[in-house]
């Protein structure tokens, strides 16, 4: 499908993700990934902080509010909590979490898993998979829109978590 992969290997695409457990026969499947020059322990707090803001294009998906540029000392995420905030308002919910390893949430009908994979050199692969069921005609546009927003989000997290 158009725009279904960015920054991921075939091996990363074929691995299981927690979001796969929530959507049977998805019409949208999209994988994104970045390498972060920091260990998972340094990346995880930024992934967990997605609960405060989207970290993408703030003028679009956060109603012009800037996503926090420093860590806010949040407690670990819990299932049932709001997944993120848009313009300061809670959106979606967390459906699965393994602190330090993965955060899975749902918003606007999509389920997404952020997975941290430690690399032997002390860096982290930050992977994101998004799945959802929608009309087949809408799937390519949704995948393309997600690519634009998710790419910016992952690059922002990479910048904030890296050295």
N, C-alpha and C positions, 0 to 999 in steps of 0.2 A: 504494500500500500504506500501511497505517496507520503513521505515525511515520517515514516514509522521508526526510523533509526537515526540516531545522532551520537557519535562518540562511543559506540559500543562494538564489541567483537561478536562474532557468531556464537562463541562459547557463552558470553554474557546474555545473549538473547535466548539461548536454549535452556538456561538454568531456571529452576522454579523461583517464583516470587510470591510473597504472602498474598498479594492482591489477587492472584489466580484463584484463590479459594472463595472469592466473593462474587465472581461473575462467571456464570456458565456460558460458553459460546459467545465471547465478546466479539463485537463487530469492529471495535477499535482496540488495537494493541500497539503501544508505542514504547520504545526503549530509548533512554538517554543515559549518558555517562560522562564523567570527567575524572581525571586523576588529580588528586589534591596532594601537594607536597607537605603533608602533615599526617601524623598517625590518626587512627579512628577516634581516639580519645579527644583529640583536638577538633575533629570534624563534627562529632556527634552533637555537642551543644548547639551548634549552628543549625543542624537538621532539626533538632528538638525545638529550636526557637522559631521555626516556621509557624508555630502556634500563634505567634504575635503578629506576623505579617507575611505576605507572599514572597518577598525578596525577588520579585521579577521587575517588570516595568511599573514602578510605583504610580506613575501618572495614569496608568490604565487600570491596574488591578488592585490598587490600594487607595483609590480616590485622591491621589495626589499626596498622601501622607508618606513620608520617607520610612522605609523599613529600618529598624534599629541597626546601627553600625557597631554596636558593642554588645557583648553578652549581658543578659539581664538576670542571671542567676535564678533561673526558673527551676522548679521541682521537675523530676522526671515526668514525662508524659504518661497519661493513663488512658486506657480504653474508656470511651464514652465522653471524653473531654472534646471541646471544640478543636477541630483540626487546624484551622488558621483563623485569621481575622482580615476583614476587608474594610478599610476605613474605620478601624477600631471595633467593628461588629463581628461577633463570632460567626463562623461559617463552617459547615461540615462537621464531621466527628472522626475521632480516632477509633479505628476498629481493631488494630493489633499493634503491639509494640514489644520489642525486645531491646531494652536499654543498651545503647552503644552499638547495636547491630542493625536494627530496622525499625522504621516507623511507617505504618500503613493507615491511610485515612480515606475518607470519601467526601466528595464535594460535587455538587451539581450532576449527580448521576455517575460520576467517574470514581474509580478506586485506584489509588496510587500507592506504591511502595518505594520508599527510599531505603536502599540497602548499602551498608558500608562493608567493603571487602578490604581487609588489610593486605598490603603487598609486602614481599620479603624485604624490600629496601626501606621500610618504615613509612611509606606513603599509603594513601587510601584511594581505592576506586569507589567513587560515589555513584551508584547506579539508581536510576528511577525507571519504574515501569508503570504505565497507565493503561487501564482496561476499562471498557464500558460497553454497554449495549445501546445502540441507537439505530436510526434508519440507515440503511446501507449507503444511500445517496449523501448523507451528512458526514459519514466517517472520514473521507479524505480531508474535508475542510476542518473538522475537529482535530485531526492528527496534525495538520499543518499549523493551526493556531496553537496547539500545545507545543509544537516544536519551538516556535518563536518564544513563547513565554517560559517554558521549562529550560530551554537553553540559557536564557538570561538568568533564571533563578540559580541553576547549578553553577554558572560562572561567578555569580555574586557570592555564593556560599564558598566556592573555591578561593576567591580573593580574600574573604573575611577569615577563613579558617587557616589559610596558608601562612607561611612565614613573612 
